[in-house]
Amino acid sequence: MISRRGAALLAAAVFCTSVAKISAALEPGGARKPNIVLFFIDDLGWADLACYGSTFHETPHLDALAARGLRFTQAYAACPVCSPTRAALMTGKAPARLGITDWIGAGQRRDVVVTPENVAALPSGEVTFAEALKGAGYRTAYLGKWHLGAGDEAQPGKQGFDHCVGVNRAGQPASYFAPFRRGKRNGEKPAPHDVPDFEDAPEGAYLTDLLAAEAAAFVEASKADPFLLVLAHYSVHTPIQAKEEDRARFEAKRQQLGLPAEPGSRPEGEGATRLTQNNAALAAMVASVDRSVGKVLGKIRELGLEDDTLVIFTSDNGGLSTLARGRVGPGCSLPLRAGKGWLYEGGVRVPWIVAGAGVEARGETCETPVVTMDIYPTLLSAAGLPPMPEQHRDGSDLTPLLAGGAPPDREALFWHYPHYHGSGNVPSAMVRKGDYKLVRWYETGDEELYHLADDLGEAHELASQNPEKRAELAAELDGWLEEVGARMPRAPLRGK
């Protein structure tokens, strides 16, 4: 079922397309511009899909998408937490350039260092890729998690998306089951974690399923014109809540495979990292995301739009495998180190699959490092629009690579996460250049060097063995931090 508000908006959309928009949505030769579907998943780790090596999770629809497209093995989120990556997605700018370097609502912390203040909403002056595509005649929809500001002016409807459903004012749902709130509120104003727009959903309806139904309905209503659909699932973010039949199926599979009931862990700084992928509830949530992808892509196939639609699937950060205070996360990111909240690979390396219009590969993998900011210029290029280099300053157009051509011409990728996190991470920065990676810790100034081609799990620190490479990467990181105007942590003020 779809929401009452969604049905009304979709009905209006069917009848209100202007001649100007229809004309703008055509390529110069009269061909229709490609549809664009972006699946943006929350907290989905690099190792969470079967096509990325999981033997416990089941993702047949995503495996099929990878089999008809290109699967990136070295794709990165712009940040190890959600809001900065989401801001980078929408703007094509690095989080440090925007001043959104932590999840919105996290607050400032005074510890060994004082963390910088975080920009509280996506700046209204930024031109999102949705605004650019809307101006070219695209119908635009955003469904699910936004987390780029709580105020009315910060919502996706003010950032180029005409059809918005299920967008709350926080970073996770109060519940994945209708009525999607923490208990009854007796007419009180909804809380930020409540999920709106599904007032008619039967009690117990599952949020991931409802968002998928909304997405399929939008595709059906928009089939005559080019459309942009962003389906940004709250899954697999906490609370870890799954449909019972799915959870029971994976619990039986865990026992059949002989996986331990307890995950086991190893220390990571002040936290601990889960060592076994054996969480039946999380596996069930991954399966629900996979089903949602199948529902949307099935509708696209039914309408004969598969070859005319560019599909991108990725995540906002690594999986939640590492937590502090005696806990471990629900997921497991092995063979990568750590998880969400960390600048080790488990926190920022993510699944990334691209298929459909403009993608020449069929079932191939790509080892070229790519990052969230690349999506903006890639979508412009795919739609036949000119680049906007002053907007997407930190992204590269991947369409030549998708068509079998050259990778982006850049030497390094950079990250700046000057915040503490519940995973046990402390403020840090990172640069990757070639196969080398340097991690800097702001509390101490210590730096770690790794060679990822030989050491995917970042177990062998090389800074003392290769001081020249450490100095080279440190200098490049310093230059980038200055160039983007990064807000830096500082020493706390002491008493007089």
C-alpha positions as CSV (number, residue, x, y, z in Angstrom):
1,M,0.0,0.0,0.0
2,I,1.0,3.6,-0.4
3,S,0.2,6.5,1.8
4,R,-2.8,8.7,1.3
5,R,-0.6,11.7,0.8
6,G,1.6,9.8,-1.6
7,A,-1.4,8.7,-3.7
8,A,-2.6,12.3,-4.0
9,L,0.8,13.6,-5.0
10,L,1.2,10.8,-7.6
11,A,-2.2,11.5,-9.1
12,A,-1.4,15.1,-9.4
13,A,2.0,14.4,-10.9
14,V,0.4,12.3,-13.7
15,F,-1.7,15.2,-14.9
16,C,0.5,18.2,-14.3
17,T,3.5,17.7,-16.5
18,S,4.1,20.8,-18.6
19,V,5.1,21.0,-22.3
20,A,8.2,22.8,-21.3
21,K,9.3,20.0,-19.0
22,I,8.6,17.4,-21.6
23,S,10.7,19.3,-24.0
24,A,13.5,19.9,-21.5
25,A,13.6,16.1,-20.7
26,L,14.6,15.3,-24.3
27,E,18.2,14.9,-25.5
28,P,19.1,17.3,-28.4
29,G,18.3,14.5,-30.9
30,G,14.9,13.9,-29.4
31,A,15.8,10.8,-27.3
32,R,14.5,10.6,-23.8
33,K,16.9,11.2,-21.0
34,P,17.6,8.2,-18.8
35,N,15.7,7.6,-15.6
36,I,17.8,7.5,-12.5
37,V,17.2,5.3,-9.5
38,L,19.5,5.7,-6.4
39,F,19.2,3.2,-3.6
40,F,20.9,4.8,-0.6
41,I,21.1,2.4,2.4
42,D,21.8,3.2,6.0
43,D,24.7,1.4,7.8
44,L,25.0,-1.3,5.2
45,G,28.6,-2.7,5.4
46,W,30.9,-3.7,2.6
47,A,30.6,-7.4,3.5
48,D,26.8,-7.4,4.0
49,L,25.8,-8.6,0.5
50,A,26.2,-12.1,-0.9
51,C,27.9,-10.7,-4.1
52,Y,30.5,-9.1,-1.7
53,G,31.2,-12.4,0.0
54,S,28.6,-12.9,2.7
55,T,27.7,-16.5,3.2
56,F,25.1,-15.8,5.9
57,H,23.1,-12.9,4.3
58,E,20.9,-13.5,1.3
59,T,20.6,-10.8,-1.4
60,P,19.4,-12.4,-4.7
61,H,18.1,-9.2,-6.2
62,L,21.3,-7.3,-5.6
63,D,23.3,-10.2,-6.8
64,A,21.3,-10.1,-10.0
65,L,21.8,-6.3,-10.3
66,A,25.6,-6.8,-9.9
67,A,25.4,-9.6,-12.6
68,R,24.1,-7.2,-15.1
69,G,26.2,-4.2,-14.1
70,L,29.5,-3.1,-12.5
71,R,30.4,-3.9,-8.9
72,F,33.0,-1.6,-7.3
73,T,35.3,-3.2,-4.8
74,Q,37.0,0.0,-3.5
75,A,34.0,2.4,-3.1
76,Y,34.0,4.8,-0.2
77,A,31.4,6.8,1.8
78,A,32.4,10.4,2.3
79,C,32.4,9.9,6.1
80,P,32.1,7.1,8.6
81,V,28.7,8.5,9.8
82,C,25.6,9.4,8.0
83,S,24.8,13.1,7.8
84,P,28.1,14.2,6.3
85,T,27.9,11.5,3.6
86,R,24.3,12.5,2.8
87,A,25.4,16.1,2.5
88,A,28.2,15.1,0.2
89,L,25.8,13.1,-1.9
90,M,23.4,16.0,-2.4
91,T,26.1,18.6,-3.1
92,G,29.1,16.9,-4.6
93,K,31.2,18.6,-1.9
94,A,33.4,17.0,0.8
95,P,31.8,17.1,4.2
96,A,34.8,19.2,5.5
97,R,34.1,21.9,2.9
98,L,30.5,22.1,4.0
99,G,31.2,22.1,7.7
100,I,28.9,19.0,8.2
101,T,31.4,16.6,9.7
102,D,29.3,14.7,12.2
103,W,25.8,13.3,12.3
104,I,23.3,16.2,12.7
105,G,22.2,16.3,16.3
106,A,25.4,14.8,17.8
107,G,26.4,18.0,19.6
108,Q,29.8,19.3,20.5
109,R,32.0,17.2,22.9
110,R,34.8,18.5,25.1
111,D,37.3,15.7,25.9
112,V,41.0,15.4,25.2
113,V,40.2,17.8,22.4
114,V,37.2,20.0,21.8
115,T,35.3,18.9,18.7
116,P,34.3,21.6,16.2
117,E,30.7,22.8,16.0
118,N,28.8,21.0,13.3
119,V,26.6,22.8,10.7
120,A,23.1,21.9,11.7
121,A,21.5,21.6,8.2
122,L,22.3,21.3,4.5
123,P,22.8,25.0,3.5
124,S,19.9,26.2,1.4
125,G,22.3,27.9,-1.1
126,E,23.6,24.6,-2.2
127,V,22.2,23.4,-5.5
128,T,21.5,19.7,-5.1
129,F,21.6,17.2,-8.0
130,A,17.8,17.0,-7.6
131,E,17.4,20.7,-8.3
132,A,19.7,20.4,-11.4
133,L,17.7,17.4,-12.7
134,K,14.3,18.9,-11.9
135,G,15.3,22.0,-14.0
136,A,16.0,19.6,-16.9
137,G,12.5,18.2,-16.7
138,Y,12.9,15.2,-14.4
139,R,10.1,14.2,-12.0
140,T,11.9,13.9,-8.6
141,A,11.1,11.8,-5.5
142,Y,12.8,11.2,-2.2
143,L,11.6,8.4,0.1
144,G,13.0,7.6,3.5
145,K,15.8,8.9,5.6
146,W,17.1,12.4,5.0
147,H,18.9,13.6,8.3
148,L,20.1,16.9,6.8
149,G,18.3,19.2,9.2
150,A,15.2,19.2,11.4
151,G,13.6,22.5,10.3
152,D,11.0,22.8,7.6
153,E,13.4,24.7,5.3
154,A,15.9,21.9,5.5
155,Q,13.7,19.1,4.2
156,P,14.1,17.4,0.7
157,G,11.0,19.2,-0.6
158,K,13.0,22.4,-0.4
159,Q,16.0,20.8,-2.1
160,G,14.6,19.8,-5.4
161,F,12.4,16.8,-4.6
162,D,8.7,17.2,-5.5
163,H,7.5,13.9,-4.1
164,C,8.6,13.2,-0.5
165,V,7.3,10.3,1.7
166,G,8.4,8.8,4.9
167,V,11.0,11.5,5.8
168,N,11.3,12.1,9.5
169,R,13.2,14.8,11.4
170,A,15.9,12.5,12.8
171,G,18.3,9.9,11.8
172,Q,16.4,6.7,12.5
173,P,12.8,5.5,13.0
174,A,11.3,5.1,16.4
175,S,10.2,1.7,15.2
176,Y,10.2,-0.2,11.9
177,F,6.6,-1.3,12.6
178,A,3.5,0.8,12.2
179,P,2.6,3.2,13.7
180,F,6.4,3.9,13.6
181,R,6.6,5.6,17.0
182,R,7.6,4.9,20.6
183,G,4.1,4.2,22.0
184,K,0.9,6.2,21.6
185,R,1.1,10.0,21.9
186,N,-2.6,10.8,22.5
187,G,-2.7,13.5,20.0
188,E,0.6,15.1,21.0
189,K,2.9,16.6,18.3
190,P,4.9,13.8,16.6
191,A,8.4,13.3,17.8
192,P,11.4,13.7,15.4
193,H,11.9,9.9,15.2
194,D,8.3,9.2,14.2
195,V,7.9,8.4,10.5
196,P,5.1,10.4,8.8
197,D,2.9,9.7,5.8
198,F,1.8,6.2,6.6
199,E,-1.2,7.0,8.8
200,D,-3.3,4.5,7.0
201,A,-0.9,1.6,7.3
202,P,-2.2,-1.4,9.3
203,E,-0.6,-1.9,12.7
204,G,2.6,-3.9,12.4
205,A,3.2,-3.0,8.7
206,Y,7.0,-3.0,8.0
207,L,8.6,0.3,7.1
208,T,11.0,-1.1,4.5
209,D,8.1,-2.8,2.6
210,L,6.0,0.4,2.6
211,L,8.8,2.6,1.3
212,A,9.4,0.0,-1.5
213,A,5.7,0.1,-2.4
214,E,5.8,3.9,-2.6
215,A,8.9,3.8,-4.8
216,A,7.2,1.3,-7.2
217,A,4.1,3.5,-7.3
218,F,6.2,6.5,-8.2
219,V,7.9,4.6,-11.0
220,E,4.4,3.6,-12.4
221,A,3.1,7.2,-12.2
222,S,6.2,8.7,-13.8
223,K,6.7,6.1,-16.6
224,A,6.0,8.6,-19.4
225,D,8.7,11.1,-18.4
226,P,12.3,10.9,-17.1
227,F,12.3,10.5,-13.3
228,L,14.8,10.7,-10.5
229,L,14.0,8.4,-7.6
230,V,16.1,8.3,-4.4
231,L,15.0,5.4,-2.1
232,A,16.9,6.1,1.1
233,H,16.0,3.3,3.5
234,Y,16.3,3.7,7.2
235,S,17.5,0.1,7.2
236,V,19.8,-1.4,8.4
237,H,20.2,1.3,11.0
238,T,19.2,0.6,14.6
239,P,16.8,-0.3,16.1
240,I,17.5,-3.8,14.8
241,Q,14.0,-4.9,14.2
242,A,13.0,-7.5,11.6
243,K,9.8,-9.3,10.5
244,E,9.6,-12.4,12.7
245,E,9.3,-14.9,9.8
246,D,12.5,-13.5,8.3
247,R,14.3,-13.5,11.6
248,A,13.3,-17.1,12.4
249,R,14.5,-18.2,8.9
250,F,17.9,-16.7,9.5
251,E,18.1,-18.1,13.0
252,A,17.5,-21.5,11.6
253,K,20.2,-20.9,9.0
254,R,22.7,-19.8,11.7
255,Q,22.2,-23.1,13.5
256,Q,22.4,-25.1,10.3
257,L,25.7,-23.4,9.4
258,G,27.0,-24.1,12.8
259,L,27.6,-20.4,13.5
260,P,28.0,-19.5,17.2
261,A,25.2,-17.8,19.0
262,E,27.6,-15.3,20.5
263,P,29.5,-13.1,18.0
264,G,33.0,-13.0,19.7
265,S,34.9,-9.7,19.6
266,R,38.3,-8.1,19.5
267,P,39.3,-4.8,21.0
268,E,39.5,-1.6,18.8
269,G,40.7,1.4,20.8
270,E,38.1,2.0,23.5
271,G,35.6,-0.2,21.7
272,A,35.2,-3.8,20.5
273,T,34.5,-5.2,17.0
274,R,32.2,-8.1,16.2
275,L,34.0,-11.1,14.7
276,T,31.1,-13.2,13.3
277,Q,28.3,-12.4,10.9
278,N,25.6,-14.3,12.7
279,N,22.9,-11.8,13.7
280,A,19.6,-13.2,12.4
281,A,17.7,-10.0,12.9
282,L,20.2,-8.0,10.9
283,A,20.3,-10.6,8.2
284,A,16.5,-10.3,8.0
285,M,16.8,-6.5,7.6
286,V,19.3,-6.9,4.8
287,A,16.9,-9.4,3.2
288,S,14.1,-6.8,3.4
289,V,16.3,-4.2,1.7
290,D,17.1,-6.7,-1.0
291,R,13.4,-7.5,-1.5
292,S,12.7,-3.8,-1.8
293,V,15.3,-3.4,-4.6
294,G,13.6,-6.4,-6.3
295,K,10.2,-4.7,-6.1
296,V,11.4,-1.5,-7.6
297,L,13.5,-3.0,-10.3
298,G,10.7,-5.5,-11.1
299,K,8.4,-2.6,-11.7
300,I,11.0,-0.9,-14.0
301,R,11.4,-4.2,-15.9
302,E,7.6,-4.7,-16.2
303,L,7.3,-1.2,-17.8
304,G,10.1,-2.0,-20.3
305,L,12.3,0.7,-18.8
306,E,15.3,-1.4,-17.7
307,D,17.6,-0.3,-20.5
308,D,16.6,3.3,-20.1
309,T,17.2,3.5,-16.3
310,L,20.5,4.1,-14.6
311,V,20.6,2.3,-11.2
312,I,23.0,3.0,-8.4
313,F,23.1,1.1,-5.1
314,T,25.3,2.1,-2.2
315,S,25.5,2.9,1.5
316,D,26.1,6.0,3.6
317,N,28.9,4.5,5.8
318,G,30.3,1.1,6.9
319,G,28.4,-1.4,8.9
320,L,27.9,-1.0,12.7
321,S,30.3,-3.6,13.9
322,T,32.2,-1.7,16.5
323,L,30.9,-0.1,19.8
324,A,32.3,1.2,23.0
325,R,31.4,0.6,26.6
326,G,31.5,-3.2,26.6
327,R,29.2,-3.6,23.6
328,V,29.7,-5.0,20.1
329,G,27.7,-3.9,17.0
330,P,25.1,-6.0,15.3
331,G,27.1,-6.4,12.1
332,C,30.4,-7.8,11.1
333,S,32.7,-6.0,8.5
334,L,35.5,-8.6,8.3
335,P,37.9,-8.8,6.6
336,L,37.9,-5.0,7.0
337,R,39.0,-3.4,10.2
338,A,36.5,-1.8,12.6
339,G,33.2,-0.3,11.3
340,K,30.9,2.7,11.4
341,G,32.4,5.7,13.1
342,W,36.0,4.7,12.2
343,L,38.3,5.8,9.4
344,Y,39.6,2.3,9.1
345,E,38.3,0.5,6.0
346,G,35.3,-1.0,7.8
347,G,33.9,2.4,8.6
348,V,34.1,3.9,5.1
349,R,34.4,1.2,2.4
350,V,30.9,0.4,1.2
351,P,29.1,-1.7,-1.4
352,W,28.5,0.1,-4.7
353,I,26.7,-1.4,-7.7
354,V,25.9,0.5,-10.9
355,A,23.8,-1.0,-13.8
356,G,21.5,0.0,-16.7
357,A,21.7,3.0,-19.0
358,G,25.3,3.9,-19.9
359,V,26.9,1.0,-18.1
360,E,28.8,-1.3,-20.5
361,A,30.0,-3.9,-18.0
362,R,28.0,-7.0,-17.4
363,G,28.9,-8.8,-14.2
364,E,32.3,-7.2,-13.9
365,T,34.1,-5.7,-10.9
366,C,36.0,-2.5,-10.8
367,E,38.9,-1.7,-8.5
368,T,39.0,2.0,-9.1
369,P,38.5,3.9,-5.8
370,V,35.3,6.0,-6.0
371,V,33.6,8.2,-3.4
372,T,30.1,9.6,-2.6
373,M,30.8,13.0,-4.1
374,D,31.3,11.3,-7.5
375,I,27.6,10.6,-7.8
376,Y,26.5,14.2,-8.4
377,P,28.6,14.9,-11.6
378,T,28.0,11.4,-12.8
379,L,24.2,11.9,-12.7
380,L,24.5,15.3,-14.5
381,S,26.6,13.6,-17.3
382,A,24.3,10.6,-17.5
383,A,21.4,13.1,-18.0
384,G,23.2,14.9,-20.8
385,L,23.6,18.0,-18.6
386,P,26.8,20.2,-18.5
387,P,29.0,19.9,-15.4
388,M,28.7,22.3,-12.5
389,P,32.3,22.4,-11.2
390,E,31.8,25.1,-8.7
391,Q,29.0,23.0,-7.1
392,H,30.3,19.4,-7.2
393,R,33.9,20.5,-6.4
394,D,35.0,17.3,-4.9
395,G,33.4,14.8,-7.2
396,S,34.5,13.2,-10.5
397,D,32.3,12.2,-13.4
398,L,32.3,8.4,-13.6
399,T,30.4,8.0,-16.9
400,P,33.5,7.3,-18.9
401,L,34.5,4.6,-16.5
402,L,31.0,3.1,-16.6
403,A,31.1,3.0,-20.4
404,G,34.4,1.1,-20.3
405,G,36.7,4.1,-20.5
406,A,39.3,5.8,-18.3
407,P,39.0,6.2,-14.5
408,P,38.9,9.7,-12.9
409,D,42.1,11.7,-13.1
410,R,42.9,12.2,-9.4
411,E,45.7,11.1,-7.1
412,A,44.2,11.0,-3.7
413,L,41.0,10.9,-1.6
414,F,40.6,12.6,1.8
415,W,38.5,12.3,4.9
416,H,38.1,14.5,8.0
417,Y,36.2,13.2,11.0
418,P,37.2,15.5,14.0
419,H,34.6,13.9,16.4
420,Y,34.2,11.3,19.0
421,H,31.8,8.5,18.2
422,G,30.0,5.8,20.2
423,S,32.0,3.2,18.3
424,G,35.0,4.2,20.4
425,N,36.6,6.2,17.6
426,V,38.4,9.4,18.6
427,P,38.9,12.5,16.2
428,S,40.8,11.5,13.1
429,A,41.6,12.2,9.5
430,M,42.7,10.1,6.5
431,V,44.2,10.2,3.1
432,R,44.3,7.5,0.5
433,K,46.8,7.8,-2.4
434,G,47.3,4.8,-4.6
435,D,47.4,1.7,-2.4
436,Y,48.8,3.7,0.6
437,K,46.6,5.1,3.3
438,L,47.5,7.4,6.2
439,V,45.3,7.8,9.3
440,R,46.0,10.7,11.7
441,W,44.7,10.9,15.3
442,Y,44.0,14.5,16.4
443,E,44.3,13.8,20.1
444,T,48.0,12.9,19.8
445,G,49.1,13.8,16.3
446,D,50.1,10.2,15.8
447,E,49.9,8.8,12.2
448,E,49.5,5.3,10.9
449,L,50.4,4.1,7.4
450,Y,49.0,1.1,5.6
451,H,49.4,-0.5,2.2
452,L,45.9,-1.7,1.4
453,A,46.8,-3.9,-1.6
454,D,48.8,-6.2,0.7
455,D,46.9,-5.5,3.9
456,L,43.2,-5.1,3.5
457,G,42.6,-5.6,7.2
458,E,45.1,-2.9,8.2
459,A,47.0,-5.2,10.5
460,H,50.5,-4.1,9.6
461,E,51.4,-0.4,10.4
462,L,54.2,0.9,8.2
463,A,54.9,4.5,9.3
464,S,58.3,3.7,10.9
465,Q,59.3,1.5,8.0
466,N,58.4,4.0,5.3
467,P,58.8,7.5,6.8
468,E,59.1,9.1,3.3
469,K,55.7,7.9,2.3
470,R,54.3,8.9,5.7
471,A,55.6,12.4,5.2
472,E,54.3,12.6,1.7
473,L,50.8,11.7,2.6
474,A,50.8,13.9,5.8
475,A,51.8,16.9,3.7
476,E,49.0,16.2,1.2
477,L,46.5,15.8,4.0
478,D,47.6,19.1,5.5
479,G,47.3,20.9,2.2
480,W,43.8,19.5,1.6
481,L,42.6,20.4,5.1
482,E,43.7,24.0,4.5
483,E,42.2,24.1,1.0
484,V,38.7,23.1,2.1
485,G,38.7,25.2,5.3
486,A,38.3,22.3,7.6
487,R,37.0,23.0,11.1
488,M,39.6,21.6,13.4
489,P,39.5,20.2,16.9
490,R,41.3,22.3,19.5
491,A,42.7,21.8,23.0
492,P,40.2,22.5,25.8
493,L,40.5,25.8,27.7
494,R,42.0,25.2,31.2
495,G,41.1,27.2,34.3
496,K,42.8,30.5,34.9
